[in-house]
Amino acid sequence: MMGILDPPTGAPAPGSREGFEAEALGNLSHDLNNALSVILTSATSLLRREPPDPTTHRQLELIHRSALRIHELTEELTDAVALELGQIELKLVPLDAGQLLAEAVTLAQKLATQRSLRFSGGAGPLWIRGDRLRLQRVFSHLLRSALSASLDGTVQVTLELRPPDLCVRIQEDGTATAYGTDSAFRPSETQRKSLARYVSNGVVLAHGGRFWIEPRGAMNAFLISLPVTERPAHSS
């Protein structure tokens, strides 16, 4: 896989080793999702029966959460394969970027109740044409990365207009981090080449945007720019 700032490559040649590997990974992702759906369905059904034993309930919740996380990973793998093949398909619809980002922040805060997320959406709605599900995954990944790098601090999320684009900034807002102030938001080489980071970069590029890391003294910030569009006629 490529680094965070490397654009996706062109489609592998038919019959090439790269093409075979991409096809094999796509089949693996499909098979994993089939098996995973059984685990998720069974765990959900058992949780709805409200088992009286608290230990059993906690174990079922753990199974369910873990299965959901594996599902996210298989979706990332599917998108990574599509990016490698140059075949990713986006379901583009008008989106209020502020609302989309606020939803991602709310979900991230629920999963990290001991930490603090601050969101500033700017004045008025900013509209984009985007794939809601895939952009939500991008924001969720970056928020998780930011929170994991600043266990004792606050993560500041801002949305602002920089014509002709909008800019999302995710930045650690405290002074103490899990790795010390000098290494805040400085991704390792492994993190730079992670599946989620690769897919996030590819998805943003496919939207006509840009994803980069900006040094801010001892701290860094994740930034995403996306082209703005006109307000939909049906919106209030």
DRENSELUM-993493 format. One line per 2 residues: number of its first residue (from 1); for each residue x, y, z of N, C-alpha, C. Coordinates in nm, 2 decimals. Example, Ala and Ser with C-alpha at 12.3 -4.5 7.8 and 13.67 -1.06 7.14 Angstrom:
REM DRENSELUM-993493
1 = 1.32/-0.57/0.78/1.23/-0.45/0.78/1.32/-0.33/0.78 | 1.28/-0.22/0.71/1.37/-0.11/0.71/1.29/0.00/0.79
***
This chain:
REM DRENSELUM-993493
1 = 0.08/-0.12/0.00/0.00/0.00/0.00/0.09/0.13/0.00 | 0.03/0.24/-0.05/0.11/0.36/-0.06/0.10/0.44/0.07
3 = 0.18/0.55/0.07/0.17/0.64/0.19/0.06/0.73/0.18 | 0.03/0.81/0.28/-0.08/0.90/0.29/-0.09/1.00/0.18
5 = 0.02/1.05/0.14/0.02/1.16/0.04/0.04/1.11/-0.10 | 0.04/0.98/-0.12/0.06/0.92/-0.26/-0.08/0.90/-0.32
7 = -0.11/0.95/-0.44/-0.24/0.92/-0.51/-0.25/0.78/-0.54 | -0.38/0.73/-0.55/-0.40/0.59/-0.60/-0.34/0.57/-0.74
9 = -0.29/0.45/-0.76/-0.23/0.42/-0.89/-0.33/0.38/-0.99 | -0.29/0.36/-1.12/-0.39/0.32/-1.22/-0.42/0.18/-1.20
11 = -0.52/0.13/-1.27/-0.56/-0.01/-1.26/-0.45/-0.10/-1.30 | -0.43/-0.22/-1.23/-0.33/-0.31/-1.27/-0.37/-0.37/-1.41
13 = -0.27/-0.42/-1.48/-0.29/-0.48/-1.61/-0.36/-0.61/-1.59 | -0.46/-0.64/-1.69/-0.53/-0.77/-1.68/-0.43/-0.89/-1.67
15 = -0.45/-0.98/-1.58/-0.36/-1.10/-1.57/-0.23/-1.08/-1.50 | -0.21/-0.95/-1.45/-0.09/-0.92/-1.38/-0.10/-0.97/-1.24
17 = 0.02/-0.98/-1.17/0.02/-1.02/-1.03/-0.06/-0.93/-0.94 | -0.05/-0.80/-0.97/-0.12/-0.70/-0.89/-0.27/-0.72/-0.91
19 = -0.31/-0.75/-1.04/-0.46/-0.77/-1.06/-0.51/-0.90/-0.99 | -0.43/-1.00/-0.99/-0.46/-1.13/-0.92/-0.48/-1.10/-0.77
21 = -0.38/-1.03/-0.71/-0.38/-1.00/-0.57/-0.50/-0.92/-0.53 | -0.54/-0.82/-0.61/-0.65/-0.74/-0.59/-0.78/-0.82/-0.59
23 = -0.79/-0.91/-0.69/-0.91/-0.99/-0.70/-0.92/-1.09/-0.58 | -0.81/-1.14/-0.54/-0.81/-1.23/-0.43/-0.85/-1.16/-0.30
25 = -0.80/-1.04/-0.28/-0.84/-0.96/-0.16/-0.99/-0.93/-0.17 | -1.04/-0.90/-0.29/-1.18/-0.87/-0.30/-1.27/-0.99/-0.26
27 = -1.22/-1.11/-0.31/-1.30/-1.23/-0.27/-1.29/-1.26/-0.12 | -1.17/-1.23/-0.06/-1.16/-1.25/0.08/-1.25/-1.16/0.16
29 = -1.26/-1.04/0.12/-1.35/-0.94/0.19/-1.49/-0.99/0.18 | -1.53/-1.04/0.06/-1.67/-1.09/0.04/-1.70/-1.21/0.13
31 = -1.61/-1.30/0.14/-1.63/-1.42/0.22/-1.63/-1.39/0.37 | -1.54/-1.29/0.41/-1.54/-1.25/0.55/-1.68/-1.18/0.59
33 = -1.73/-1.10/0.50/-1.86/-1.04/0.53/-1.97/-1.14/0.54 | -1.97/-1.24/0.46/-2.07/-1.34/0.46/-2.07/-1.41/0.60
35 = -1.95/-1.45/0.64/-1.93/-1.52/0.78/-1.97/-1.42/0.89 | -1.93/-1.30/0.87/-1.95/-1.20/0.98/-2.10/-1.17/1.00
37 = -2.18/-1.17/0.89/-2.32/-1.14/0.90/-2.39/-1.24/0.99 | -2.34/-1.36/0.99/-2.40/-1.47/1.08/-2.37/-1.43/1.23
39 = -2.25/-1.39/1.25/-2.21/-1.35/1.39/-2.29/-1.23/1.44 | -2.30/-1.13/1.35/-2.37/-1.01/1.39/-2.52/-1.04/1.41
41 = -2.58/-1.12/1.32/-2.72/-1.15/1.34/-2.75/-1.23/1.47 | -2.66/-1.33/1.50/-2.68/-1.41/1.62/-2.66/-1.33/1.74
43 = -2.55/-1.24/1.74/-2.53/-1.16/1.86/-2.64/-1.06/1.89 | -2.69/-1.00/1.78/-2.80/-0.90/1.80/-2.93/-0.97/1.85
45 = -2.95/-1.09/1.80/-3.07/-1.17/1.84/-3.06/-1.20/1.99 | -2.94/-1.25/2.03/-2.92/-1.29/2.17/-2.93/-1.17/2.26
47 = -2.88/-1.05/2.22/-2.88/-0.93/2.30/-3.03/-0.89/2.32 | -3.11/-0.90/2.22/-3.25/-0.86/2.23/-3.33/-0.94/2.33
49 = -3.28/-1.06/2.36/-3.35/-1.15/2.46/-3.31/-1.11/2.60 | -3.22/-1.01/2.61/-3.18/-0.96/2.74/-3.14/-1.07/2.84
51 = -3.03/-1.14/2.82/-2.99/-1.24/2.91/-2.98/-1.19/3.05 | -3.03/-1.27/3.15/-3.03/-1.22/3.29/-2.89/-1.22/3.35
53 = -2.80/-1.29/3.30/-2.67/-1.30/3.35/-2.59/-1.18/3.30 | -2.54/-1.09/3.39/-2.47/-0.97/3.35/-2.34/-1.00/3.27
55 = -2.27/-1.11/3.32/-2.15/-1.15/3.25/-2.17/-1.19/3.11 | -2.28/-1.27/3.09/-2.31/-1.31/2.95/-2.35/-1.19/2.86
57 = -2.42/-1.10/2.92/-2.46/-0.98/2.85/-2.34/-0.90/2.80 | -2.24/-0.88/2.89/-2.12/-0.81/2.86/-2.04/-0.88/2.75
59 = -2.04/-1.01/2.76/-1.96/-1.09/2.66/-2.03/-1.08/2.52 | -2.16/-1.08/2.52/-2.24/-1.06/2.39/-2.21/-0.92/2.33
61 = -2.21/-0.82/2.42/-2.19/-0.69/2.37/-2.05/-0.68/2.31 | -1.95/-0.74/2.38/-1.81/-0.74/2.33/-1.80/-0.81/2.19
63 = -1.87/-0.92/2.18/-1.88/-0.99/2.05/-1.94/-0.91/1.94 | -2.05/-0.84/1.98/-2.12/-0.75/1.88/-2.03/-0.64/1.84
65 = -1.97/-0.57/1.93/-1.88/-0.45/1.90/-1.76/-0.50/1.81 | -1.70/-0.61/1.85/-1.59/-0.66/1.78/-1.63/-0.70/1.63
67 = -1.75/-0.76/1.62/-1.80/-0.80/1.48/-1.82/-0.67/1.40 | -1.87/-0.57/1.46/-1.90/-0.44/1.39/-1.76/-0.38/1.34
69 = -1.66/-0.39/1.43/-1.53/-0.34/1.39/-1.47/-0.42/1.28 | -1.49/-0.55/1.28/-1.44/-0.63/1.17/-1.51/-0.60/1.04
71 = -1.64/-0.57/1.05/-1.72/-0.53/0.94/-1.66/-0.40/0.88 | -1.62/-0.31/0.96/-1.56/-0.18/0.91/-1.43/-0.21/0.84
73 = -1.35/-0.30/0.89/-1.23/-0.34/0.83/-1.25/-0.40/0.70 | -1.35/-0.49/0.69/-1.37/-0.56/0.56/-1.42/-0.45/0.45
75 = -1.50/-0.36/0.50/-1.54/-0.25/0.41/-1.42/-0.17/0.36 | -1.33/-0.14/0.45/-1.21/-0.07/0.41/-1.13/-0.15/0.31
77 = -1.12/-0.28/0.34/-1.05/-0.37/0.24/-1.11/-0.36/0.11 | -1.24/-0.37/0.10/-1.32/-0.36/-0.03/-1.29/-0.23/-0.10
79 = -1.29/-0.12/-0.02/-1.26/0.01/-0.09/-1.12/0.02/-0.13 | -1.03/-0.04/-0.05/-0.88/-0.04/-0.09/-0.86/-0.11/-0.22
81 = -0.93/-0.23/-0.24/-0.92/-0.30/-0.36/-0.97/-0.22/-0.48 | -1.09/-0.16/-0.46/-1.15/-0.08/-0.56/-1.06/0.04/-0.60
83 = -0.99/0.10/-0.50/-0.90/0.21/-0.53/-0.78/0.16/-0.61 | -0.73/0.04/-0.58/-0.61/-0.01/-0.65/-0.65/-0.04/-0.79
85 = -0.78/-0.09/-0.82/-0.82/-0.12/-0.95/-0.87/0.00/-1.03 | -0.88/0.11/-0.96/-0.94/0.23/-1.02/-1.09/0.22/-1.05
87 = -1.16/0.14/-0.96/-1.30/0.11/-0.99/-1.39/0.15/-0.87 | -1.35/0.24/-0.79/-1.43/0.28/-0.68/-1.55/0.36/-0.73
89 = -1.67/0.32/-0.68/-1.79/0.39/-0.72/-1.85/0.47/-0.61 | -1.87/0.60/-0.63/-1.93/0.68/-0.53/-2.07/0.71/-0.55
91 = -2.15/0.71/-0.44/-2.29/0.74/-0.45/-2.31/0.89/-0.41 | -2.29/0.98/-0.51/-2.28/1.12/-0.48/-2.42/1.18/-0.46
93 = -2.44/1.25/-0.35/-2.57/1.32/-0.32/-2.53/1.46/-0.26 | -2.62/1.56/-0.26/-2.59/1.68/-0.19/-2.59/1.65/-0.04
95 = -2.48/1.70/0.03/-2.46/1.68/0.17/-2.43/1.82/0.24 | -2.49/1.84/0.35/-2.46/1.95/0.44/-2.33/1.90/0.52
97 = -2.22/1.96/0.48/-2.09/1.91/0.54/-2.09/1.93/0.69 | -2.15/2.04/0.74/-2.15/2.06/0.88/-2.23/1.96/0.96
99 = -2.34/1.92/0.90/-2.43/1.82/0.97/-2.35/1.68/0.96 | -2.29/1.65/0.85/-2.22/1.53/0.83/-2.11/1.51/0.93
101 = -2.03/1.62/0.95/-1.92/1.62/1.04/-1.97/1.62/1.19 | -2.08/1.69/1.22/-2.13/1.69/1.35/-2.18/1.55/1.39
103 = -2.24/1.47/1.30/-2.28/1.34/1.33/-2.16/1.25/1.36 | -2.05/1.27/1.29/-1.93/1.19/1.31/-1.87/1.22/1.45
105 = -1.87/1.35/1.48/-1.82/1.40/1.61/-1.90/1.34/1.73 | -2.03/1.34/1.71/-2.12/1.29/1.82/-2.10/1.14/1.84
107 = -2.08/1.07/1.73/-2.06/0.92/1.74/-1.92/0.90/1.81 | -1.82/0.97/1.77/-1.69/0.95/1.82/-1.69/0.99/1.97
109 = -1.76/1.09/2.01/-1.77/1.13/2.15/-1.84/1.02/2.24 | -1.94/0.95/2.18/-2.01/0.84/2.25/-1.91/0.73/2.28
111 = -1.82/0.70/2.18/-1.72/0.59/2.20/-1.60/0.63/2.28 | -1.59/0.76/2.31/-1.47/0.80/2.39/-1.52/0.90/2.49
113 = -1.60/0.86/2.59/-1.67/0.95/2.68/-1.57/1.01/2.78 | -1.45/0.96/2.79/-1.35/1.01/2.89/-1.27/1.13/2.83
115 = -1.29/1.15/2.70/-1.21/1.26/2.63/-1.31/1.36/2.58 | -1.25/1.47/2.52/-1.34/1.58/2.48/-1.32/1.62/2.34
117 = -1.43/1.63/2.27/-1.43/1.68/2.13/-1.50/1.81/2.12 | -1.44/1.91/2.05/-1.50/2.04/2.03/-1.52/2.06/1.88
119 = -1.64/2.09/1.84/-1.67/2.11/1.70/-1.72/2.25/1.68 | -1.66/2.32/1.58/-1.71/2.45/1.53/-1.74/2.44/1.39
121 = -1.87/2.46/1.35/-1.92/2.44/1.22/-1.92/2.56/1.13 | -1.88/2.68/1.18/-1.88/2.80/1.10/-2.02/2.85/1.08
123 = -2.03/2.96/1.00/-2.16/3.03/0.98/-2.23/2.97/0.86 | -2.35/2.92/0.88/-2.43/2.87/0.77/-2.39/2.73/0.72
125 = -2.48/2.66/0.65/-2.44/2.53/0.59/-2.34/2.55/0.47 | -2.26/2.45/0.46/-2.17/2.44/0.34/-2.20/2.31/0.27
127 = -2.23/2.31/0.15/-2.28/2.20/0.07/-2.17/2.14/-0.01 | -2.17/2.00/-0.02/-2.08/1.93/-0.11/-2.16/1.82/-0.17
129 = -2.10/1.76/-0.28/-2.16/1.64/-0.34/-2.07/1.53/-0.30 | -2.12/1.44/-0.22/-2.04/1.33/-0.16/-2.11/1.20/-0.14
131 = -2.03/1.10/-0.11/-2.08/0.97/-0.07/-2.09/0.97/0.08 | -2.21/0.98/0.14/-2.22/1.00/0.28/-2.15/0.89/0.36
133 = -2.17/0.76/0.33/-2.11/0.65/0.41/-1.96/0.66/0.41 | -1.91/0.68/0.29/-1.76/0.68/0.28/-1.70/0.80/0.35
135 = -1.76/0.91/0.34/-1.70/1.03/0.41/-1.72/1.02/0.56 | -1.82/0.95/0.60/-1.84/0.93/0.75/-1.73/0.84/0.80
137 = -1.69/0.74/0.72/-1.58/0.65/0.76/-1.45/0.73/0.76 | -1.43/0.82/0.67/-1.30/0.90/0.67/-1.30/0.98/0.80
139 = -1.41/1.06/0.83/-1.41/1.14/0.95/-1.39/1.06/1.07 | -1.46/0.94/1.08/-1.45/0.86/1.20/-1.31/0.81/1.22
141 = -1.24/0.77/1.11/-1.10/0.72/1.12/-1.01/0.83/1.18 | -1.02/0.95/1.12/-0.94/1.06/1.17/-0.97/1.10/1.31
143 = -1.09/1.10/1.35/-1.13/1.14/1.48/-1.07/1.03/1.58 | -1.08/0.90/1.55/-1.02/0.80/1.63/-0.87/0.82/1.64
145 = -0.81/0.85/1.53/-0.66/0.87/1.54/-0.63/0.99/1.62 | -0.70/1.10/1.61/-0.68/1.22/1.69/-0.70/1.19/1.84
147 = -0.80/1.12/1.87/-0.83/1.09/2.02/-0.73/1.00/2.07 | -0.68/0.90/2.00/-0.58/0.81/2.05/-0.45/0.87/2.07
149 = -0.42/0.98/2.00/-0.30/1.06/2.01/-0.30/1.16/2.12 | -0.42/1.19/2.18/-0.43/1.29/2.28/-0.52/1.25/2.39
151 = -0.48/1.14/2.46/-0.57/1.09/2.57/-0.60/1.18/2.68 | -0.51/1.28/2.70/-0.53/1.37/2.81/-0.57/1.51/2.76
153 = -0.59/1.53/2.64/-0.62/1.66/2.58/-0.76/1.67/2.52 | -0.78/1.78/2.45/-0.91/1.80/2.38/-0.88/1.81/2.23
155 = -0.96/1.74/2.15/-0.95/1.75/2.01/-1.05/1.85/1.95 | -0.99/1.95/1.88/-1.07/2.06/1.82/-1.10/2.02/1.67
157 = -1.23/2.03/1.63/-1.27/2.00/1.50/-1.33/2.13/1.44 | -1.28/2.18/1.33/-1.34/2.30/1.27/-1.37/2.28/1.13
159 = -1.47/2.35/1.08/-1.51/2.35/0.94/-1.52/2.49/0.90 | -1.45/2.53/0.79/-1.45/2.66/0.74/-1.45/2.67/0.59
161 = -1.49/2.78/0.53/-1.49/2.80/0.39/-1.36/2.86/0.34 | -1.30/2.79/0.25/-1.18/2.84/0.18/-1.20/2.83/0.03
163 = -1.28/2.93/-0.02/-1.32/2.92/-0.16/-1.21/2.88/-0.26 | -1.23/2.79/-0.35/-1.36/2.72/-0.38/-1.39/2.60/-0.30
165 = -1.32/2.58/-0.19/-1.33/2.45/-0.12/-1.38/2.48/0.03 | -1.42/2.38/0.10/-1.43/2.39/0.24/-1.32/2.31/0.30
167 = -1.28/2.34/0.42/-1.17/2.28/0.49/-1.21/2.22/0.62 | -1.18/2.10/0.65/-1.20/2.03/0.78/-1.07/2.02/0.84
169 = -1.06/2.07/0.97/-0.93/2.06/1.04/-0.96/1.98/1.17 | -0.88/1.88/1.20/-0.89/1.80/1.32/-0.76/1.81/1.39
171 = -0.76/1.88/1.51/-0.63/1.91/1.57/-0.64/1.89/1.72 | -0.53/1.83/1.78/-0.52/1.82/1.93/-0.52/1.96/1.99
173 = -0.60/1.98/2.09/-0.61/2.11/2.15/-0.56/2.13/2.29 | -0.50/2.02/2.34/-0.44/2.02/2.47/-0.29/2.03/2.47
175 = -0.23/2.00/2.58/-0.08/2.00/2.59/-0.02/1.86/2.62 | -0.10/1.78/2.68/-0.05/1.64/2.71/-0.11/1.54/2.62
177 = -0.02/1.45/2.57/-0.07/1.34/2.48/-0.01/1.21/2.53 | -0.06/1.11/2.47/-0.02/0.97/2.51/0.13/0.95/2.47
179 = 0.18/1.03/2.38/0.32/1.00/2.34/0.41/1.12/2.37 | 0.36/1.22/2.45/0.44/1.33/2.48/0.41/1.44/2.39
181 = 0.43/1.57/2.43/0.40/1.68/2.35/0.48/1.69/2.22 | 0.60/1.65/2.22/0.69/1.66/2.10/0.64/1.56/1.99
183 = 0.56/1.46/2.02/0.53/1.37/1.92/0.38/1.37/1.89 | 0.31/1.47/1.93/0.16/1.48/1.91/0.13/1.48/1.76
185 = 0.04/1.39/1.73/-0.01/1.38/1.59/0.10/1.36/1.49 | 0.21/1.29/1.53/0.31/1.26/1.43/0.30/1.11/1.40
187 = 0.23/1.08/1.29/0.21/0.94/1.26/0.33/0.86/1.23 | 0.34/0.74/1.28/0.45/0.65/1.24/0.44/0.60/1.10
189 = 0.55/0.54/1.05/0.55/0.49/0.91/0.44/0.39/0.90 | 0.41/0.31/1.00/0.30/0.21/1.00/0.17/0.27/0.99
191 = 0.15/0.38/1.06/0.02/0.45/1.06/0.00/0.52/0.92 | 0.11/0.57/0.86/0.10/0.64/0.73/0.06/0.54/0.63
193 = 0.09/0.41/0.64/0.06/0.31/0.54/-0.05/0.22/0.59 | -0.13/0.26/0.69/-0.24/0.18/0.74/-0.35/0.18/0.63
195 = -0.43/0.07/0.64/-0.54/0.05/0.54/-0.64/0.17/0.55 | -0.68/0.20/0.67/-0.77/0.31/0.69/-0.72/0.44/0.63
197 = -0.59/0.47/0.66/-0.53/0.60/0.61/-0.53/0.60/0.46 | -0.49/0.49/0.40/-0.48/0.47/0.25/-0.62/0.49/0.19
199 = -0.72/0.43/0.25/-0.86/0.44/0.19/-0.91/0.58/0.21 | -0.88/0.64/0.33/-0.93/0.78/0.35/-0.87/0.87/0.25
201 = -0.74/0.86/0.22/-0.68/0.95/0.12/-0.74/0.92/-0.02 | -0.76/0.80/-0.05/-0.82/0.76/-0.18/-0.96/0.81/-0.20
203 = -1.04/0.80/-0.09/-1.18/0.85/-0.10/-1.19/1.00/-0.12 | -1.10/1.07/-0.04/-1.10/1.22/-0.05/-1.06/1.26/-0.19
205 = -0.96/1.19/-0.25/-0.91/1.23/-0.38/-1.02/1.20/-0.49 | -1.09/1.09/-0.46/-1.20/1.05/-0.56/-1.32/1.15/-0.55
207 = -1.33/1.23/-0.44/-1.42/1.34/-0.43/-1.37/1.47/-0.49 | -1.25/1.47/-0.55/-1.19/1.59/-0.60/-1.13/1.67/-0.49
209 = -1.10/1.61/-0.38/-1.05/1.69/-0.27/-0.90/1.66/-0.24 | -0.86/1.69/-0.12/-0.72/1.67/-0.08/-0.71/1.64/0.07
211 = -0.62/1.55/0.11/-0.60/1.51/0.25/-0.45/1.53/0.28 | -0.42/1.60/0.38/-0.28/1.62/0.42/-0.27/1.64/0.57
213 = -0.14/1.64/0.62/-0.11/1.66/0.76/-0.02/1.79/0.76 | -0.06/1.88/0.84/0.00/2.01/0.85/0.07/2.03/0.99
215 = 0.20/2.05/0.99/0.28/2.08/1.11/0.23/2.20/1.18 | 0.21/2.20/1.31/0.17/2.32/1.39/0.26/2.32/1.51
217 = 0.39/2.35/1.50/0.48/2.35/1.61/0.50/2.21/1.66 | 0.47/2.19/1.79/0.49/2.05/1.84/0.38/1.96/1.81
219 = 0.27/2.02/1.75/0.15/1.94/1.71/0.13/1.94/1.56 | 0.06/1.84/1.52/0.01/1.84/1.38/-0.14/1.84/1.37
221 = -0.19/1.87/1.25/-0.33/1.87/1.23/-0.36/1.79/1.11 | -0.48/1.72/1.11/-0.53/1.65/0.99/-0.62/1.75/0.92
223 = -0.60/1.76/0.79/-0.69/1.85/0.71/-0.74/1.78/0.59 | -0.87/1.82/0.56/-0.93/1.77/0.44/-1.00/1.89/0.37
225 = -0.97/1.90/0.24/-1.05/2.00/0.16/-1.13/1.93/0.06 | -1.25/1.98/0.04/-1.35/1.93/-0.05/-1.42/2.04/-0.13
227 = -1.44/2.02/-0.26/-1.51/2.13/-0.33/-1.65/2.16/-0.29 | -1.68/2.28/-0.27/-1.82/2.32/-0.23/-1.91/2.32/-0.35
229 = -2.04/2.31/-0.33/-2.13/2.31/-0.44/-2.25/2.40/-0.40 | -2.34/2.43/-0.49/-2.45/2.52/-0.47/-2.55/2.45/-0.37
231 = -2.62/2.53/-0.30/-2.73/2.48/-0.21/-2.83/2.41/-0.30 | -2.87/2.28/-0.26/-2.98/2.21/-0.33/-3.11/2.29/-0.33
233 = -3.18/2.29/-0.44/-3.30/2.37/-0.45/-3.41/2.32/-0.35 | -3.41/2.20/-0.31/-3.51/2.15/-0.22/-3.48/2.18/-0.07
235 = -3.35/2.22/-0.04/-3.32/2.25/0.10/-3.38/2.37/0.15 | -3.40/2.38/0.28/-3.46/2.50/0.34/-3.36/2.60/0.38
***
